[in-house]
Amino acid sequence: MVQADGEVTFTASALDGWGDAVDDAIIGFDRASDAGRIDPKGHFVAAVLAGVVRGAVKVVASSSDASIAAASDVNVTHGAIDHVLIEPSATELRATKTSASPRGPLMHSTTGSRAPE
């Protein structure tokens, strides 16, 4: 998980069929989507749009006798609240008009009721 416009470094290891490291493998990273950008060493900078992106980061490991690829999902979360926008920013009402119905959450009339103390 990485915050929008945040950074994370991916790492990868090439393993053989017995789970042993293949030391001479060449490992490269690439992005497979618009989730962000990644450099060849795995340093990822997320885009500014939040959401889970399946297979967003792709890694390819190559050695003298084989080449194999894998992908990783990226969950980009939204950033901290920066400001609040309310629409409309201004409105005018006549004294005889309202902008809301005088009913409570269960649609019962609230005429004559008092606010809780």
HUPE-V296984 format. One record per residue. N is the residue number from 1. RES is the residue in one small letter. SS is DSSP state (@ for helix, = for strand, . for the rest). Layout:
N;RES;SS
N;RES;SS
This chain:
1;m;.
2;v;=
3;q;=
4;a;.
5;d;.
6;g;.
7;e;=
8;v;=
9;t;=
10;f;.
11;t;.
12;a;.
13;s;.
14;a;.
15;l;=
16;d;.
17;g;.
18;w;.
19;g;.
20;d;.
21;a;=
22;v;.
23;d;.
24;d;.
25;a;.
26;i;=
27;i;=
28;g;=
29;f;=
30;d;=
31;r;=
32;a;.
33;s;.
34;d;.
35;a;.
36;g;=
37;r;=
38;i;=
39;d;.
40;p;.
41;k;.
42;g;.
43;h;=
44;f;=
45;v;=
46;a;=
47;a;.
48;v;.
49;l;.
50;a;.
51;g;=
52;v;=
53;v;=
54;r;=
55;g;=
56;a;=
57;v;=
58;k;=
59;v;=
60;v;=
61;a;=
62;s;=
63;s;.
64;s;.
65;d;.
66;a;.
67;s;=
68;i;=
69;a;=
70;a;=
71;a;=
72;s;=
73;d;=
74;v;=
75;n;=
76;v;=
77;t;=
78;h;.
79;g;.
80;a;.
81;i;.
82;d;.
83;h;.
84;v;.
85;l;.
86;i;.
87;e;.
88;p;.
89;s;.
90;a;.
91;t;.
92;e;.
93;l;.
94;r;.
95;a;.
96;t;.
97;k;.
98;t;.
99;s;.
100;a;.
101;s;.
102;p;.
103;r;=
104;g;.
105;p;.
106;l;.
107;m;.
108;h;.
109;s;=
110;t;.
111;t;.
112;g;.
113;s;.
114;r;.
115;a;.
116;p;.
117;e;.
